[in-house]
Amino acid sequence: MDSRAQFLKQITEAGGVPGYEGDVRAIIRERLAGLTTIEQDKMGSLICRKAGTSESPRVMLAGHMDEIGFMVRQITDKGFVKFVPLGGWWDQVLLAQHVIIKTSQGDVWGLLGAKPPHILPADERNKVVEKKDMYIDVGATSKAEIEALGIRPGDPIIPVCDFRILAGGQTYLSKAWDDRLGCALFVEAIEELAQSTHPNTVYGVGTVQEEVGVRGATTSVRVVDPDVAIILEVDIAGDVPGIKEEDSTIALGQGPTLLVYDARMIPNLALRDLVIETAQELGIPLQLSLMTGGATDGAAIHIHAVGVPTVVIGVPARHIHSHASIIHRQDYDQALQLLVAVVTKLDAETVRGLT
């Protein structure tokens, strides 16, 4: 495992559901402490400033630190934990998954469960079990045992999935690619930019609470007040059974993506074209993507103040918004190469030309 894979392992295995991103924040702080000046807004978003040869334009690179997870809602008399989701979950991916409850006394492992099919009436056996009917079993038999473990309402619950390099060595399985991948991209981009010059000031921003309404982006963009922004995200890979070509042509191993439309943002067209042209110059295959049913931190950032030219660069991932997803290392490497090249082009004249 090379140093990049080790970093991806570290940042994805860290726990950080919406509102509880501290472990991820600490990893980014440690990594960029010697290269940037670091501040934090009052929501908890981390803002890492890397000065170039000019104070402006201010370039914001945003990746959200939070992952989808859960929060303890209630403890039952028989010692089970009821929960609320933090972020968007499909009910059908939840049952039998392992989780960790973060308590004031340490980590508590548990299992997501529901009534077994053997005792269900026939008309219920083929129905998807809803979250409201699920629970987390930590092996307790009473409410007193649960309380003795330190579990209480409000505690965050983290999905469990160890980082794995899969067959062939180029595909990586882990939790939280959405969006630790974006955080890793801005961290590594800043590290590469530190080895050369860039005609701007770069702000790598790890935002909080994206999965519950782009909240950290809304506050951190006010701190940065950017002239241009690049959102770094996963994208939805459509190269799996059941997805038609007209719904998605995005595939693993075919290069990074550029989002040309989502439910809350149409990208700046000149910046979009700059990304496309840069990819062509570098010989990087670039997949153009549309997402009609979701949004990114760009939703808040692109309408800051009088408007911010914004695009979303992504890395395809299979099975997002579940306990684990899969990416291709080549897509990540090419996204990083493309990102650094685009940032290097964003001088004052180029940014003025975007609007």
N, C-alpha and C positions, 0 to 999 in steps of 0.2 A: 504494500500500500504506500503510494507516494505521499508527499507532504500535502498536496491538494486534497486527495481523498481523505487523509487524516483530518484536515480542517472541516471538510464536509461532514464527516462522521461526528466530529465534536459538536458542530453547530446544530445538526439535525437531532441528535440524541438529547440535547438540552431540552428541558421542559419550559414552556412559555405560552400558556393559553392567554386569551385576551384579558388584560388587566394584571397579569402575573408574569411579565416578561423579564424579570430581573436576572435570571441565569443567562439568558441570551445577551442581554445588555452588558453583562460582565465580560463575556467572551469577546465581544466587539471592542469594548473599552481596552481590554488588555492587548488586543491585536494591533490597535491603531494609536495607542497612547503615545508612542514615540514619533509618529508621523503627522498627527493632526492635533489641533486644539479641540477639546471635547466639551460640549455643554449638554444640558438636558432640559427639556421644557417641563412644565408642571404636570403634564399628562404622563411623562415618562419616556417620551421619544428621545432617542440619542442622536445628537447632531455633531458630526465629525468634520471639521473644517480643514481642508488642505489648500494652502495658498499656492498659486502659480506665479506667473510673471506679471499678472495684473489682478487688481482687486475685483474687477468686473470683466466680463459678465459672471454672475453667480449661477453656477450649474448645480442643480439639486439631483442627486441620485438616490432614489427612495426604494427601500425594500422593507416589508413589514416583518417585525420580529415575532408576532403572535402566530400561533397555530390553532386550529379548531380543537376544542376539548369540552370539558364539562365543569360544573360546579355543584358541590353538595347542596341539596335543597332541604332534605329531611332525613332523620334517622328513625327507623321504625322500632317498635317495642321488641321485635324479634331479632333486631341486630342487622338490618339491611339498610343500605344507603340509597335514597332516591336522589335524582339529579336533574339539573336543567342543562341544556346544551349551550355552549358558547361557540357560536358560529353555526354554519349550515351542515347538518348531518342528514344522510339518508338512513331511515330506520333499518333498512335491510342489511346494512354493513356493520351493525353494532353487536349483535349477539355473540357471546363467547369470546369477545376480545378482552385482552388484559389491559388494566389501567393502574396508574399509581395516584393515590390521593396524597397531596402535599399537606401535611399537618404541622402544627407548632411543635410536635414531638418527633417529627421525621416522616419518612415515606411509608405508606401503607399500600400493599398490593391488593388488587381485587379483580373480580371477573364480572363482566356484564351478563346478566341472566334474565330469564323470564320463565313462565310456566312451561314445563316440558310438553311436547306434543302428545305424549301418551295419555295425558289426562284431559286433553282438550276435546270438546265436542266436534263432531265431523265438520260442521260449518265454519269452524275457526281454524282448522289445521292448515288450510291453504292461504290464509290471510297473513299479510306482513304484520309482525308484532310492532306496535307503536312504542315510541320512547316512554310515554307516560305509564306504560305497563311493565317497563323494565326496572331493574334494580342493580345495584352493585353488591356482590357478595365478597366480604373480606374474611370469611371464615368465622365470624362471630355468631353467637347464639342469643345475644340479648343487647338491649340498648346500653346497659351498663358497660359491657365489653367494648362496644364502639366508642363510648365516651372515654374509657380508659386508654384507648389508642390515641386520643387527642383529636378525633374527627369531629368537626362541628360545621354547621351550615356556613357557606361562604368559602370553604376550602376548595382550591382548584384541583381538578382531576385531569391527569395527563394520559393520553394514549401511549401505549408501549409498543415499540418496534425498534430493534437494534439495526444499525446500519449494516448492510451486506453488499458485497460485490458479487454480482450474479455471473452465471455461466458466460464465458467469453471475455470477461474482465472489463467490459465497457459499459455495462448497465448497472446502476446502483439502486438498491432498494433501501428505503428508510421512511420514517414518518417525517412530517413537517417540512417537506420540500417546499410546500406552500406556507410561508415564503422565506424560509431560511436560505433557499437558493438565491433569492434576490439580495439578501443581506451579504451572503458570501461574495456575490458579484461586486457589490460596491466596495467591500473591504479589499478584495484582490485588485480591483481597478485602481484604488488609491495607492496600494503598494506598488503597482506597476508605474503609475504616474510619478511617484516619488523618485523613480530612477531616470526620469527625463524632465522635459519642461512642458508646461501646458499654459495657454494664453488666457487663463481664467482662474477663478477660485471655485474649487469643487467642495460640495457639502454632501458627504455620505450620511444619509439619514435612516436610522432604524426606527420605523414608526410602530406605534402600539395600536392595538384594538382595531385593526383593519377588518377583521372577520366579523365584527359586530357593528360596522358602520363607518369605516374610514375615519375614525375619530382622531387618531394620532396624526394623520396627514393634515387634518384640518387645523390643528394647533401648530405643528412644527413648520408648516409652510409660512406661517406668520413670522417665525423666528428667522428663517432663511431669507424670505422675500426674494425668491429666485427670479432670474431673467429667463431661464429655460430649465426644463425638468425632463428627466428620463426615469420612468418607473420600471423597476426590475421585478419580474414575476415568473411564475410557472405559467404554462399554457396547457390547454386540454388536448392531449394526444388522441386522435381519432382512429389510430391504427389497431383497433381491437375489434373482436367479433361483435356484430350487431349495430355498428355505426356505419351509416351510408356515406358515400363519397360526397353527396350534396350537403351533408351535415358537417363534415370535417374531413380535410385532407392532411391534417397535421400529423406527422409521424416522427417517432424516435429515430435519431441518427441521421436525420435529413437537414440539420441545421437549426439555428435559433429562429424565433418567430418575431414578427412585427405585427402588433395589433392595429388593424385599420378601422375597427369599430368595436365599441362595447356599449352596454345599455346606458352608460352615463358619460361617455366621452367619445368624441370624434377627434383624432389626433390633429395636431398642427400639420398642415399639408406640406409645407416647405421642410419642416424638420423630418417628417416621414420620408420625403424624397431624399434628404441628405443621408438618412440611414440606409436606404436602398442603394444609393450610389456608392456609399462607402463599402457596403457588403460586396458589391460588384467589383470594386477596385481591389479588394482583398481576396477575391475568389471564394467568398463564404456563401454557401447556399442559404437563402433567407426565405422562410415560409411566411406567407401573408395569412393572417388569421382574423376571424370575426367571432365575437362572443355576444350573442343577443340576450343572454340570460344572466349576466353578471357584470361586475365592475371591479376597478382597482383603486389604489390610492390616487390615481390620476383624476378621479371624479372630483375630489376636493382641491387638488393642487392646480388643475388647469383653470379653475375659475377664481383663484386667489386674486385679490385687488382688481386690477384692470385686465387680468388674464395672463396666463403663463403658457408659452409654447411647450407642449408636452407630447411625448410618445411613450409607448410601452414596448419594451424589448423582453421577450420571454424565452423560456426553455421548455420544450414539450415534456409533459409528465403524464404517465398513465395512472388512473385510479385516484385522482386527487379527491379531497374531502372524504377520505376514509382513513383507517389506521395506518396505512402504508401506501406509498406510491413509488413509481420507477422512473428514473431519468437515464439519459445516455450521456456519458462523459464527453463525447465529442461535441454535442450540442452546447454543453456548458462551456467548454474551452473556446469554442467559436463565438459564443455570446460575449465572453470576456474580451476576446480580441477585438470584436466589433465595437463594444462599448468604449474601450480605451481609445480606439481610432476616432470615433465620433466625438468624444470629449475633447480630444486634441485639436479638432477642427473648429471648436466653438469659441472663436475669438469675437471681439466686439462687433466687427463688421458683419460677420456671418450671422450672429444672433440678431442684429438690427434687421437683417434681411429676412428673417423668419416672419416678420409682421409688416 
